[in-house]
Amino acid sequence: MTVQMIMAIAIFAGAYAVIMTDKFPRTSVFLIAASLIIIFKIIPTQEIAFAYLDLNTIFLLISMMILVAVVKRSGFFQFLAIESVRLVGKNPKVILFTLSTVVAITSSVLDNVTTVLLTIPITLAIAETLELDPLPFVMAEIMNSNIGGAATAIGDPPNMIVASQSGLSFLDFIMNVSPVAIITFFSVNLLILILYRKKLVLSPGIEKKKLHFHPSEAITSRKMLLKSVLVLSFAIFMFTIHHRLDIELATIALGSAAFLTAITDIKFLEVLKDVDLDTILFLVGLFILVGGLQSSGVVKKLAELIVTASGGNYFMTATLILWMSAFSAAFIGAVPYTVMMVPVIASLPQLNTVVFSDIKPLWWTLSLGASLGGNGTIIGALANIVAIGTFFRYTGRKITFKEFLKVGMPIIIVSIVISNIYVYMRYMI
């Protein structure tokens, strides 16, 4: 192992060690670490370091944040949640499944962080009206936001990264990942209903109580809602055919976001306030940090270790990537792990051109492992952190790491077992 490899690993591990203390902002830590990568010439020059930035992913994220910022101001998300509950009645189990469905579908076409941010306050109000513990509903929405996000190329940041760097299209994700995401959705929700069955029971007298939710009151502007739905529908349609037009996802998202802001009354500077610059700059630092691992040869070494551990067997390699991705995403975060693993998978054909002539199934294992693995712990996905913070802000009640883990771990195991069987049946037989 060379000096540069040791330094790259030390800076990467050191950055994570500092972040885990919760004493310093993660973005500041990663930007400092990225600077050290350049200062110590692990990446020879600043220009080369900036070449490691995946601008397609960065601009796709920014564009989707802007697009969602306008859509949410119309009241569209709140309308979906309230209307869904109004239609299904007061059965707690049916309400939980309905809200989970709304969250999963919405998260598949939009940002899952925004989805939970908007649906949780409505969920808490519903739970309060029915005198139910809101925890099962909130936990279900967190889990389903990540499952829904796993289904498409734009639903979850890890998928955005995989799509951008692998060259796979929006339609590729729909055809290959959505089927297993749907199976996982039903399996996980069945498990959630079993785990929380004692809490999903109405107390005597609540049956006659009327729900005071009016979907129409959620809509702040019908004109803005119509424009938002039309532009969003067009963007999603363009996502499905972008590979045929040879247009990147980021270009479609950026154009759609800009057009929507231009035809609504919302000031562009007002919308920009909803762009999470902390996350964007965090990704900038992360891409350079992982670039240091690539430049120094650490990524190639990791790829060689994976091939050695799997004995060069394709299915064993896919299985190893799937399970490693799930548990690594749960404990170090889905986004950092995905950024690190993309170049590892991309380099496998160089190690064995015969066995790894087609690495598409390995991209799906990374996508599924990282996205579904985010359900394992509080820190596994950004949506988890945001949802739990929102829950605490409204209720004053903390969801502990251990409490989350008790539900998250069984869900990870069920999800990854299903994914493993799916990968074998779909690509290995």
C-alpha positions, 0 to 999 in steps of 0.5 A: 500500500502506497503512502498516498493510499494511506493518506487518502484512507486516513483523511476519509476515515478521519472525516467520518470519525469527526462527523460521528462526534456530532460536534462539527457540521458535516459539510464543513468537515467534508470540505476541509477533508476535500481541501486536504486531498488537494493540498497533499497532492493526493489528487495532483491539481485543483482542476483534476479534483474538480473533474471528479465532481458529478455535475449532472447529479448536482444540477439534477438535485438542485433542479428537483429542489426548485421544482418541488419548492414550487409544487409544494406551495400549491398545497398539492402534497397536503391535498393528496394526504388528506384526500386519501384519508378522507376516502378510506375512513378511520380504520388505522391500518387502512390509513397507515397503508394509504398514507404509505402508498401516497408517500411511496408514489410521491417519493418515486417521482419527487424528492423523498425528503420533501415528501416526508416533510410535508406529509408528517404534519398532516399525519400527526394531525390525523393521529391526534384526531383519532387519539392514536400513537403517531409513531407507527404512521411516521415510521411507515412513511419514513420506510416507504419514502426510501422504498418509493425513492428506490423505484426510479432514477430521480426518487433518491439521491443514490439512484441519481448518482448511479444513473448519472455515472452509469449511463442508465436511463430513467426507463432502465430504472423503471423496468429493472428496479421498480418491480422489486420496489413494488414487491418490497413495498407490500412486504414491508408494509405487512411487516410494519402492520404486524410490528405495530398491530397493538398500536393500530386500534381505535379507542372506544368512542372514536368511531363516531367522531368526525374527521375535520379535514377538508382536502380543498382547504389544502390547495393554496392556489388552483392556478398554481396547482394546475401549472405545477401538475402540468409541468411536473407531468411533462418533466416525468414524461421527458424523463422516460424518453430522455435516453432516446433524445440523448438529453441528460436528466439534469437538463430536463429537470433544470429546464422544467424548474426554470419554466415553472418558476417563470409561469408562476407568481413566485419570485425565483429568489424566494424559491432558491431559499428551498434549495438545500445548499448544505447538501449540495456543498456536502456532495461537492466535498464528498465527490472530491474526497472519493476522487482522492480514493480513486486517484490514489488507487484505493478504489481499485484495491477495493474492487480487487478485494470484492472479486477475491472475496466472491471467488470471481463468481458473478452472483456471489459478487452481486450478493456481496455488493447488495448486502454490503451496500445495505448495511454500509448505507445504514451506518455511514449513509446511503449517499457517501457509500454510493459515491464511493462504490460507483467507481468500484463497480465501474472498474470491475470489467478491467479486472475480469473482462469475461465475468464482468462483461455486463455489469448492469445487474451490479448497478441494480444491486448497488441501487437497491442496497443503498436505497433500501439500506437507508431504512436501517438506522436514523442516519441511513438516509437524509429523509430519516433525519428530516422526518425524525426532526419534524416529528420531534419539533411537532410532538416533543418526542424523540425517536431513539437510535435503538427504537428506530433500529428495532424496526429498521433492521427487520425491514432491511433484512426482508427488503434485501432478501427479496432483492437478492432473490429478485436479482438471482431470478431476473439476471442469473437464471 
